[in-house]
Amino acid sequence: MRATAESIGPPAPPRPVEWVRKNLFNDWFNALLTIVSLGFLYFALVAIVRWALVTADWRPVTVSPLLFLVGQYPRDQLWRPGFSLLLSTFLIGMSWGVWERYVKAFAIFLGILLGVLALIPLETPTITFAVRAVFLVNPLLIYLGYRIGRLGAVKGRHVAMFWLIASVLMVLVLLPGYKNIPALTEVPTSAWGGLMVTLLLAVGGIVLSFPIGVLLALGRRSSLPVVKISSILFIEVVRGVPLVTILFMFSVILALFMPAESRIDRLIRALMAMVFFSAAYTAENVRGGLQAIPLGQVDAAKAVGLTNFHVTTLIVLPQALRMVIPAIVGQFISLFKDTTLVVIVGINDLLGIGGAVLNLSPEFVRLNMEVYLFIAVIFWIFSYFMSYASLQLEKALGVGER
Amino acid sequence: MNKITKNNDGKKREAIIVCRDVHKWYGHFQALKGINMEVGKGEVIVIFGPSGSGKSTFIRTLNRLEEHQKGQIIVDGIELTHDVRNVERVRMEIGMVFQQFNLFPHLTVMQNISLAPIWARKWPKDKAEKAAMELLERVGIPEQAQKYPAHLSGGQQQRVAIARALAMQPKIMLFDEPTSALDPEMIKEVLDVMIKLARSGMTMLVVTHEMGFAKAVADRMYFFDNGLIVESGTPDDIFKRPKEDRTKLFLSQILTH
């Protein structure tokens, strides 16, 4: 039989043993390098594991996990953040069911993490049975949400609407409460803290700054001089100033100019600063994408009779935004990490709580290594999943580009 | 606006495009120096000339992808001015096919074609898709409906672009060098579609150097040079009895290479 072009496949990849011999031990120098590196890795790993399991004193982290989660939120009102968490995980599950792979890994990981957290045998009085129960229910809710999302009756726009309603409900009603309703007593934002505040700032900052940034980017290219100049002014001023400065401006200067009774809440002011800052950077990233769209696309869209609004929303923006996903996600990750700067204006986010915990007891003062490592791991988990989701999104949206 | 133009075949046709003394500048460079043209319903016009002669600029002024700064352009009774609504109305009546296809890469072939009817004509989705499918059959590639443009050959992409333009049921079709970016073996499949379209009675303005196409279906030909119409006439006039030296020289260059 004659071999055709199709029957000859690519050469088989080398077996692992061959690969090691060819790449790591092909001459005496590489062999030496391999052995030295392996030795170094071994000792480093052993040292790290020994430190984490034996030397390290994790009491600052374990003594009050609730502090890291919700800060000083009144303990008798914990059902409110608890319910918010449950609502969120249910919606995460539903998002997984509807949008599949962008959310899948995050949803599964979150479910497992919360489930495991619920079962950690900690002898802490604050971790009551009820708290454990709330955590344990999360994986079930994620799964329930997933099944409901899979049914097909729920569409993407429904899920987006649910998220909108749920976040408004959580942030404006459930968490702050009201003076006049005893069941929902007022909890001032000064009592909010920990991961809850970090996530609120990050998610709020991302969700609000994105549309503003897109509008600014379009404004910067507008043919209307007023729109164009004000967009450029906003973008260039905000980008030319450090985030810390903007945070101070919003928390101190804004407060000075407003009468005490109509003052905007401290947390909201910090959020506004984050949104402004992030919007300016989003605008520049999006502008990069807009500039990369060939003029022929606009010509063709106009030529078939689309209005300028439709040319932008149906043809230009979808292509431009897809192009800048990596840049935008990178910027959102840095916004997420930048939320730690709110410590400076007196908000106890995750990092602020870390500092506070170190001062809880004289014994803890020298344990900053443990506390900050713990916080770093939490930040890493969320950041990693953001970049993972963006990769999935890019792959899924890249369909037509090959 | 019922001006009657007299054509070479002696039939009287209602003018659908009237251009009077159209001028266009890019900065200080004058691209069009006073173009006069009347096109009757159902006429097929071929425009040719050296690059930079203003022929592309001219047909782009007809649906106001380029603004003319002096003169008058009236399409289907609507004068093109700064009034955006007039421009949008005219664009809905004019289909355009580009040299570089300009298909929307993020949409499938089906979505490319049904987009404008859905959003500009407000057709329901199923009606627009049914019409799109019929157009794809007309240009000979119904099996490609669910593919993305990047997965098609150049000739197939240009046929999709023609279908996309036809989807708005235009009264006039503009072609801006539709075969110049194609490999030689794909030119024919696109020209065949255009010839079929011309014979179906569509009013067409075609910027092209495909003289075979011009001989087959053109009613009149215009030779552009340096922002002006140098010579016009039937294909017979142009090919057999060109009057201007510039025309003769250009024809000898493109016909004998």
Interface residues (C-beta under 8 A of the other chain):
Chain A: P294 G296 Q297 D299 A300 A301 K302 A303 V304 G305 L306 T307 N308 H310 L314 I315 P318 Q319 R322 L397 V399 G400 E401 R402
Chain B: R60 N63 L65 V84 E88 R91 M92 I94 G95 M96 F98 Q100 N102 L103 F104 P105 H106 L107 T108 L115 A116 W119 A120 R121 Y148 P149 A150 H151 A161 R164 A165 A167 M168
